[in-house]
Amino acid sequence: MNLNQFRPSGWLPLPLALLIAVVALASAASAERKEKVLYSFQGIPDGAVPAGGVAFDQQGNLYGATTNGGASNCQSLFDCGTVFELSPPAKKGDPWVETVLYIFKGVPSKDGASPFGGLVIDGSGNLYGTTGYGGAGTCLQSGTNVGCGTVYELSPPEQKGEAWTETVLHSFKGDKDGELAWGGLLFDGAGNLYGATEFGGGYGVCNAPYYQHCGTIFEVSPPKQKGGQWTEKVLYSFRGGKDGANPNGGLVFDNKGAIYGATEYGGSTTRCPGTYFSGCGTVFKLVPANKKGHSWTEDMVHSFTNGADGGGPNGGLIFDAKGSIYGTAGSGGTHLDGVVFRLTLSTGNHWMETVLYNFTQLSDGGEPNSGLTLDRLGNLYGTALGGTSFRGVVFRLKIPTRGRYWAFATLYNFNGSTDGHWPEARVVSDAAGNLYGTTLGGGTGTECTNGCGTVFEVSP
């Protein structure tokens, strides 16, 4: 399985020489936990390559989406993908049960194809997500219309056991509208949804001729009257220069209603070390319009300019109780293997960046491509590629009790067989401190070259 196919804006693997060189470096601390595969995807019809992690409902069920699998007759760049539910066992020792809630059909049905992000759940149990392709828009790849992507809703049936209902809330059109929705969605208090598209927006040349323009942040608003249409509005279109390029989702609100996110590239017009792209990425802030009819405005929180402080920041930023921002960057840092960073607002309304950890690509992993999870004590949890078997890790950064150095520990090293490999999504935790996440490959599925992916639990 080639990870490049899931990162159309240009994920670059580490060169072999670098992999050999890092073997001579010291490894990070280990605090191994137990890992259990809750479900191994089989490809068709249950899905493959889970995207964006999993989300809990109030009953303890897990929900997620897969980029691939589902049906083999999909008019898209991949199989069309699925939305799934995992239900915990009725008694201890029994397996978790997977239910396929929906199989996407692709361009002919205009329902969407290939989700590249996770799900959010409202109070009524409705699920919301995005697809990178499909829908009613026309976006071409090699002369074939694969669609521009969608925002969709899945509603549970009135009677248990009946089919869930999918509704396309918006079909992206490309060009000045978005193209290739990436990452999960964000709710506000009024029920509006916010997200990002890696391309589209009408400005810049970021991956031509394959994809047009440099990405958008959008809002999708529910109808004022029941049965009406949802409406979409592009809040900001990136130009690909100092303002950033290719936003990758995982947005977050501050307490004043501003939106924060990351762009994988841009921030400067010079080439980012170790890549072929301009700029090492940004963390940005979008401020709501202060008058009706006015536009949202972008403020630059941090620009990763030379790679030393990180490059290619991922979506999935989080705030702590003091208002500091935490995130990961998949490249850059001391060893060019990525970093965990913190942004703190200082006097003069200026954000200061601190690199909390530099990955080495040894047992600690490297290239963290997921957001972070914060526990009640202030410790950080995440996933990264690399590791002892180069199949990925789950890690923890423990908040310092004195001094300023965070203690890094590898909680689990994937071995790349039935336990899964390539974790690229944020983990979620339950009340007992167990962590739940997904891997792109591995597991027992035989329809995929390197396994079809898993949902896993890592327990203390």
C-alpha positions as a printed NumPy array, in Angstrom:
array([[  0.   ,   0.   ,   0.   ],
       [  1.357,   3.406,  -0.982],
       [  0.679,   6.124,   1.566],
       [  1.23 ,   8.792,  -1.11 ],
       [ -2.152,   8.004,  -2.634],
       [ -3.877,   9.211,   0.524],
       [ -1.96 ,  12.528,   0.698],
       [ -2.543,  14.177,  -2.68 ],
       [ -0.788,  17.413,  -1.677],
       [  2.566,  15.652,  -1.562],
       [  3.471,  13.428,   1.377],
       [  7.124,  12.475,   0.986],
       [  8.602,   9.274,   2.505],
       [ 11.921,   9.406,   4.308],
       [ 14.964,   8.634,   2.201],
       [ 16.586,   5.285,   2.912],
       [ 19.851,   6.883,   3.981],
       [ 18.076,   8.786,   6.731],
       [ 16.391,   5.627,   8.006],
       [ 19.775,   3.954,   8.27 ],
       [ 21.387,   6.952,   9.953],
       [ 18.871,   7.232,  12.756],
       [ 19.606,   3.702,  13.977],
       [ 22.714,   5.084,  15.642],
       [ 20.728,   7.533,  17.78 ],
       [ 19.522,   6.901,  21.319],
       [ 15.961,   5.664,  21.698],
       [ 13.236,   7.319,  23.728],
       [ 11.758,   6.018,  26.947],
       [  9.253,   3.196,  26.675],
       [  6.138,   2.622,  28.772],
       [  4.585,  -0.204,  26.791],
       [  0.871,  -0.791,  27.184],
       [ -1.337,  -3.581,  25.959],
       [ -2.837,  -3.315,  22.486],
       [ -5.97 ,  -5.068,  21.301],
       [ -7.428,  -5.026,  17.814],
       [-11.158,  -4.397,  18.132],
       [-11.816,  -4.888,  14.432],
       [ -9.861,  -5.76 ,  11.263],
       [-11.347,  -4.429,   8.035],
       [-11.717,  -6.858,   5.145],
       [-12.139,  -4.4  ,   2.249],
       [-15.441,  -5.281,   0.575],
       [-18.093,  -4.709,   1.781],
       [-16.994,  -3.505,   5.234],
       [-14.406,  -0.933,   4.135],
       [-10.634,  -0.401,   4.117],
       [ -8.207,   2.34 ,   5.167],
       [-10.115,   3.967,   8.064],
       [ -9.898,   7.759,   7.96 ],
       [ -9.848,  10.257,  10.798],
       [-10.075,   7.991,  13.824],
       [-13.232,   7.118,  15.743],
       [-15.851,   8.955,  17.806],
       [-17.869,   7.715,  20.794],
       [-21.606,   8.054,  21.266],
       [-23.245,   8.161,  24.712],
       [-23.787,   4.383,  24.709],
       [-20.101,   3.588,  24.124],
       [-20.376,   2.713,  20.446],
       [-17.595,   3.843,  18.115],
       [-18.217,   5.432,  14.721],
       [-15.865,   6.12 ,  11.844],
       [-15.38 ,   6.174,   8.087],
       [-13.136,   4.349,   5.616],
       [-11.576,   5.943,   2.539],
       [-11.536,   2.738,   0.565],
       [-13.473,  -0.499,   0.33 ],
       [-17.22 ,  -0.836,   0.415],
       [-18.018,  -1.541,  -3.223],
       [-15.704,  -2.414,  -6.112],
       [-17.661,  -0.648,  -8.872],
       [-17.054,   2.919,  -7.699],
       [-16.362,   5.737, -10.19 ],
       [-13.662,   7.404,  -8.139],
       [ -9.897,   7.271,  -7.616],
       [-10.453,   4.545,  -4.985],
       [-13.331,   2.339,  -3.932],
       [-16.006,   4.644,  -2.565],
       [-15.626,   3.918,   1.15 ],
       [-17.999,   3.362,   4.056],
       [-19.31 ,   4.662,   7.368],
       [-19.233,   2.074,  10.155],
       [-20.299,   1.464,  13.751],
       [-18.454,  -0.702,  16.28 ],
       [-20.517,  -1.895,  19.232],
       [-18.882,  -3.121,  22.457],
       [-19.445,  -6.758,  23.438],
       [-22.465,  -7.683,  25.535],
       [-20.224,  -9.686,  27.848],
       [-16.517,  -9.629,  28.602],
       [-14.413, -11.636,  26.198],
       [-16.778, -11.413,  23.245],
       [-15.642,  -9.491,  20.149],
       [-16.767,  -6.004,  19.191],
       [-19.377,  -6.063,  16.422],
       [-19.026,  -3.983,  13.255],
       [-22.056,  -2.737,  11.345],
       [-21.7  ,  -1.018,   7.981],
       [-24.06 ,   1.952,   8.18 ],
       [-23.52 ,   3.218,   4.654],
       [-21.566,   2.348,   1.502],
       [-20.88 ,   5.319,  -0.758],
       [-21.828,   4.926,  -4.42 ],
       [-19.81 ,   7.693,  -6.063],
       [-20.375,  10.054,  -8.975],
       [-23.408,   8.391, -10.64 ],
       [-25.497,   8.696,  -7.467],
       [-23.908,  12.045,  -6.385],
       [-23.762,  10.816,  -2.771],
       [-20.008,  11.249,  -2.26 ],
       [-16.943,   9.019,  -2.365],
       [-13.774,   8.447,  -0.334],
       [-14.036,  10.086,   3.105],
       [-10.688,  11.565,   4.226],
       [-11.825,  12.536,   7.715],
       [-13.673,  11.319,  10.786],
       [-17.179,  11.981,  12.065],
       [-18.941,  14.308,  14.487],
       [-22.156,  13.367,  16.284],
       [-25.025,  15.652,  17.322],
       [-27.345,  15.207,  20.314],
       [-29.832,  13.192,  18.253],
       [-27.267,  10.656,  17.099],
       [-26.89 ,  12.014,  13.56 ],
       [-23.417,  11.64 ,  12.053],
       [-21.709,  14.297,   9.922],
       [-18.633,  14.009,   7.734],
       [-17.002,  14.865,   4.427],
       [-15.903,  13.007,   1.31 ],
       [-12.979,  14.002,  -0.878],
       [-14.659,  12.985,  -4.116],
       [-18.142,  12.331,  -5.464],
       [-21.126,  14.643,  -5.219],
       [-22.801,  16.752,  -7.893],
       [-19.761,  18.908,  -8.742],
       [-17.504,  18.336, -11.738],
       [-13.783,  17.892, -10.975],
       [-11.675,  15.943, -13.461],
       [ -8.811,  13.5  , -12.928],
       [ -7.217,  12.118, -16.127],
       [-10.236,  13.347, -18.045],
       [-12.763,  11.559, -15.823],
       [-15.185,  13.335, -13.507],
       [-14.524,  12.064,  -9.99 ],
       [-16.556,  14.776,  -8.252],
       [-15.307,  17.559,  -5.984],
       [-16.424,  16.111,  -2.628],
       [-19.35 ,  16.535,  -0.249],
       [-20.526,  17.307,   3.26 ],
       [-22.965,  14.601,   4.31 ],
       [-25.294,  13.614,   7.164],
       [-26.225,  10.082,   8.206],
       [-29.437,   9.803,  10.25 ],
       [-30.296,   6.736,  12.367],
       [-33.48 ,   4.8  ,  11.553],
       [-36.643,   5.105,  13.636],
       [-36.692,   1.327,  14.055],
       [-33.514,  -0.494,  15.148],
       [-32.1  ,  -2.666,  12.385],
       [-33.398,  -0.568,   9.502],
       [-31.13 ,   1.374,   7.157],
       [-29.536,   4.703,   8.019],
       [-30.368,   7.613,   5.717],
       [-27.654,   9.611,   3.956],
       [-28.276,  13.238,   2.966],
       [-25.794,  15.339,   1.01 ],
       [-25.743,  18.737,   2.702],
       [-23.39 ,  20.283,   0.162],
       [-21.634,  19.207,  -3.03 ],
       [-18.437,  21.129,  -3.669],
       [-18.027,  22.638,  -7.13 ],
       [-14.302,  23.293,  -7.305],
       [-12.796,  26.548,  -8.601],
       [-14.027,  29.34 ,  -6.26 ],
       [-15.821,  26.765,  -4.127],
       [-13.844,  24.01 ,  -2.396],
       [-12.407,  20.777,  -3.757],
       [-11.212,  17.666,  -1.882],
       [-12.572,  18.078,   1.648],
       [ -9.948,  16.894,   4.144],
       [-10.25 ,  16.229,   7.868],
       [-13.254,  16.275,  10.167],
       [-15.941,  18.865,  10.799],
       [-16.492,  21.305,  13.675],
       [-19.858,  22.257,  15.207],
       [-20.716,  25.647,  16.694],
       [-23.503,  26.312,  19.203],
       [-26.009,  27.167,  16.465],
       [-25.561,  23.883,  14.606],
       [-23.358,  25.242,  11.81 ],
       [-20.581,  22.994,  10.515],
       [-17.067,  24.146,   9.629],
       [-14.355,  22.364,   7.691],
       [-11.526,  22.615,   5.181],
       [-10.863,  21.674,   1.569],
       [ -7.272,  21.136,   0.463],
       [ -7.916,  22.727,  -2.923],
       [-10.347,  25.065,  -4.627],
       [-11.097,  28.614,  -3.535],
       [-10.152,  30.435,  -6.733],
       [ -6.639,  31.572,  -5.769],
       [ -3.109,  30.263,  -6.217],
       [ -1.483,  27.354,  -8.035],
       [ -0.77 ,  24.634,  -5.484],
       [ -0.944,  21.289,  -7.314],
       [ -1.834,  22.053, -10.915],
       [ -2.799,  20.451, -13.209],
       [ -4.141,  17.746, -10.879],
       [ -5.932,  20.033,  -8.429],
       [ -6.796,  23.7  ,  -8.741],
       [ -6.038,  26.481,  -6.255],
       [ -4.867,  26.396,  -2.632],
       [ -7.826,  25.492,  -0.425],
       [-10.657,  26.927,   1.635],
       [-12.274,  27.102,   5.056],
       [-16.038,  26.723,   4.702],
       [-19.231,  26.911,   6.743],
       [-22.37 ,  24.844,   6.098],
       [-25.512,  26.184,   7.817],
       [-28.765,  24.321,   8.548],
       [-32.031,  25.539,   7.002],
       [-34.154,  28.021,   8.91 ],
       [-37.244,  25.9  ,   8.237],
       [-37.502,  22.116,   8.473],
       [-37.074,  20.463,   5.118],
       [-35.142,  23.355,   3.631],
       [-31.698,  23.253,   2.068],
       [-28.408,  23.65 ,   3.921],
       [-26.313,  26.539,   2.63 ],
       [-22.532,  26.683,   2.169],
       [-20.288,  29.737,   2.44 ],
       [-16.545,  29.96 ,   1.811],
       [-15.127,  31.88 ,   4.786],
       [-11.582,  32.115,   3.472],
       [ -9.674,  31.138,   0.324],
       [ -5.929,  30.583,   0.65 ],
       [ -3.621,  32.181,  -1.897],
       [ -0.668,  29.865,  -1.418],
       [  1.884,  32.433,  -0.242],
       [  2.423,  33.927,   3.186],
       [ -1.2  ,  33.195,   4.158],
       [ -0.694,  29.422,   3.796],
       [ -1.676,  26.665,   1.383],
       [ -3.623,  23.398,   1.635],
       [ -5.503,  23.479,   4.977],
       [ -5.881,  19.976,   6.371],
       [ -8.899,  20.159,   8.661],
       [ -9.083,  19.551,  12.39 ],
       [-10.328,  23.079,  13.149],
       [-10.932,  24.395,  16.672],
       [-12.731,  27.421,  18.188],
       [-11.37 ,  29.762,  20.823],
       [-13.687,  31.275,  23.456],
       [-14.437,  34.279,  21.226],
       [-15.631,  32.338,  18.203],
       [-12.435,  32.568,  16.136],
       [-11.375,  29.472,  14.192],
       [ -7.844,  28.07 ,  14.357],
       [ -6.318,  25.581,  11.963],
       [ -3.187,  24.597,  10.059],
       [ -2.026,  24.598,   6.455],
       [  0.383,  21.94 ,   5.299],
       [  2.354,  24.319,   3.082],
       [  2.752,  28.04 ,   2.428],
       [  3.748,  30.67 ,   4.947],
       [  6.678,  31.735,   2.804],
       [  7.609,  31.622,  -0.863],
       [ 10.861,  29.689,  -0.361],
       [ 11.122,  25.907,  -0.63 ],
       [ 10.71 ,  24.053,   2.644],
       [ 13.792,  21.884,   3.41 ],
       [ 13.215,  18.228,   2.536],
       [ 10.215,  18.936,   0.256],
       [  9.475,  20.29 ,  -3.202],
       [  6.901,  22.765,  -1.909],
       [  6.916,  26.463,  -1.061],
       [  6.738,  27.164,   2.646],
       [  6.715,  24.78 ,   5.605],
       [  3.121,  25.525,   6.599],
       [  1.253,  27.755,   9.018],
       [ -1.045,  27.91 ,  12.009],
       [ -3.744,  30.47 ,  11.261],
       [ -6.654,  32.212,  12.95 ],
       [ -9.894,  33.226,  11.22 ],
       [-11.75 ,  36.066,  12.931],
       [-15.534,  36.364,  12.42 ],
       [-16.875,  39.408,  10.626],
       [-17.918,  42.154,  13.047],
       [-20.722,  43.312,  10.732],
       [-23.275,  41.382,   8.71 ],
       [-22.148,  40.982,   5.132],
       [-18.467,  41.505,   5.93 ],
       [-15.856,  38.808,   5.423],
       [-13.931,  36.744,   7.949],
       [-10.297,  37.832,   8.195],
       [ -7.145,  35.739,   8.577],
       [ -4.467,  36.427,  11.183],
       [ -1.179,  34.531,  11.095],
       [ -0.488,  32.755,  14.395],
       [  2.759,  31.064,  13.331],
       [  4.625,  30.456,  10.093],
       [  7.012,  27.49 ,   9.91 ],
       [  9.644,  29.136,   7.763],
       [ 12.828,  27.049,   7.702],
       [ 11.805,  23.63 ,   9.044],
       [ 13.873,  23.864,  12.24 ],
       [ 10.693,  24.439,  14.272],
       [  8.669,  21.907,  12.282],
       [  7.271,  21.561,   8.809],
       [  3.956,  20.405,   7.401],
       [  1.77 ,  20.976,  10.482],
       [ -1.222,  18.675,  10.648],
       [ -4.785,  19.545,  11.456],
       [ -6.171,  18.705,  14.871],
       [ -5.002,  21.632,  16.987],
       [ -6.135,  21.695,  20.631],
       [ -6.278,  24.325,  23.379],
       [ -5.391,  23.775,  27.019],
       [ -7.14 ,  25.511,  29.928],
       [ -4.661,  28.418,  29.765],
       [ -5.276,  29.1  ,  26.079],
       [ -2.078,  27.572,  24.697],
       [ -2.301,  25.704,  21.39 ],
       [ -0.762,  22.251,  20.813],
       [ -0.172,  20.429,  17.55 ],
       [  2.139,  18.231,  15.522],
       [  4.167,  18.733,  12.369],
       [  5.02 ,  15.747,  10.205],
       [  8.473,  16.935,   9.182],
       [ 11.2  ,  19.326,  10.25 ],
       [ 12.75 ,  19.637,  13.676],
       [ 16.217,  18.585,  14.81 ],
       [ 16.138,  15.212,  13.013],
       [ 13.739,  16.219,  10.169],
       [ 11.287,  13.61 ,  11.506],
       [  8.635,  15.939,  12.897],
       [  7.801,  17.674,  16.161],
       [  5.2  ,  18.285,  18.817],
       [  4.824,  22.027,  19.317],
       [  3.094,  24.513,  21.615],
       [  2.021,  28.078,  20.801],
       [  1.59 ,  30.482,  23.731],
       [  0.183,  33.993,  23.551],
       [  2.636,  36.47 ,  25.049],
       [  2.569,  40.195,  25.676],
       [  1.831,  42.34 ,  22.664],
       [ -0.604,  39.733,  21.281],
       [  2.299,  37.746,  19.822],
       [  2.328,  33.952,  19.697],
       [  5.543,  32.21 ,  20.751],
       [  6.325,  28.671,  19.556],
       [  8.052,  26.041,  21.702],
       [  9.095,  22.652,  20.326],
       [  8.146,  20.156,  23.047],
       [  9.611,  17.106,  21.326],
       [ 11.746,  16.273,  18.282],
       [ 11.098,  12.795,  16.853],
       [ 14.097,  10.614,  15.944],
       [ 12.422,   7.823,  13.877],
       [ 13.651,   5.168,  16.356],
       [ 11.332,   3.523,  18.897],
       [  9.708,   6.941,  19.398],
       [  8.476,   7.039,  15.801],
       [  8.493,   9.942,  13.393],
       [  6.311,  11.897,  10.975],
       [  3.359,  12.438,  13.345],
       [  0.379,  12.929,  11.05 ],
       [ -2.386,  13.143,  13.644],
       [ -3.684,  15.695,  16.075],
       [ -3.186,  15.343,  19.824],
       [ -5.413,  14.38 ,  22.746],
       [ -5.138,  16.164,  26.102],
       [ -6.018,  14.416,  29.373],
       [ -7.26 ,  16.12 ,  32.548],
       [ -3.705,  16.308,  33.951],
       [ -2.386,  18.109,  30.88 ],
       [ -0.557,  15.14 ,  29.319],
       [ -0.581,  14.782,  25.528],
       [ -1.255,  11.611,  23.498],
       [ -0.811,  10.989,  19.801],
       [  0.312,   8.662,  17.027],
       [  3.237,   8.704,  14.618],
       [  4.751,   6.603,  11.866],
       [  8.199,   5.023,  12.196],
       [  8.959,   3.16 ,  15.404],
       [ 10.867,  -0.048,  16.136],
       [  9.359,  -1.881,  13.136],
       [  8.675,   1.303,  11.133],
       [  4.957,   0.541,  11.427],
       [  3.955,   3.315,  13.811],
       [  3.596,   4.136,  17.488],
       [  1.213,   5.497,  20.098],
       [  3.014,   7.997,  22.337],
       [  2.559,  10.156,  25.432],
       [  4.161,  13.457,  26.387],
       [  3.96 ,  13.973,  30.14 ],
       [  3.603,  17.532,  31.37 ],
       [  6.663,  18.556,  33.434],
       [  6.189,  18.723,  37.2  ],
       [  9.261,  20.941,  37.436],
       [ 11.441,  22.559,  34.837],
       [ 10.403,  22.81 ,  31.214],
       [ 11.164,  19.393,  29.685],
       [  8.257,  17.143,  28.763],
       [  8.857,  13.405,  29.268],
       [  8.244,  11.345,  26.135],
       [  7.162,   7.696,  26.343],
       [  6.296,   5.19 ,  23.642],
       [  3.096,   3.479,  24.762],
       [  2.905,   0.987,  21.9  ],
       [  5.032,   0.042,  18.877],
       [  3.023,  -1.585,  16.074],
       [  4.723,  -4.608,  14.537],
       [  2.924,  -4.36 ,  11.213],
       [  1.096,  -7.676,  11.146],
       [ -2.334,  -8.406,  12.59 ],
       [ -1.952,  -5.63 ,  15.189],
       [ -2.125,  -2.962,  12.474],
       [  0.262,  -0.424,  11.025],
       [  0.437,   3.227,   9.968],
       [ -1.648,   5.02 ,  12.619],
       [ -2.448,   8.451,  11.177],
       [ -5.414,   9.596,  13.256],
       [ -5.969,  11.159,  16.654],
       [ -6.738,   8.772,  19.517],
       [ -9.737,   9.201,  21.81 ],
       [ -9.922,   8.033,  25.416],
       [-12.611,   6.604,  27.677],
       [-13.138,   7.199,  31.396],
       [-10.732,   4.375,  32.287],
       [ -7.86 ,   5.887,  30.316],
       [ -7.993,   3.432,  27.416],
       [ -7.028,   4.917,  24.061],
       [ -8.851,   4.116,  20.809],
       [ -7.691,   4.773,  17.271],
       [ -7.261,   3.421,  13.759],
       [ -4.476,   2.224,  11.474],
       [ -4.435,   2.595,   7.688],
       [ -3.101,  -0.927,   7.148],
       [ -2.457,  -4.193,   8.901],
       [ -4.998,  -6.477,  10.488],
       [ -6.346,  -9.739,   9.106],
       [ -7.931,  -8.407,   5.9  ],
       [ -6.58 , -10.205,   2.823],
       [ -8.127,  -8.119,   0.038],
       [ -5.552,  -5.355,   0.628],
       [ -1.828,  -5.857,  -0.052],
       [ -0.737,  -4.914,   3.475],
       [ -3.987,  -5.455,   5.344],
       [ -7.051,  -3.245,   5.195],
       [ -6.594,  -1.431,   8.508],
       [ -7.829,  -1.779,  12.052],
       [ -9.586,  -0.151,  14.968],
       [ -7.46 ,  -0.66 ,  18.083],
       [ -7.489,  -0.143,  21.85 ],
       [ -4.374,   0.592,  23.903],
       [ -4.941,   0.014,  27.615],
       [ -2.831,   0.806,  30.723]])
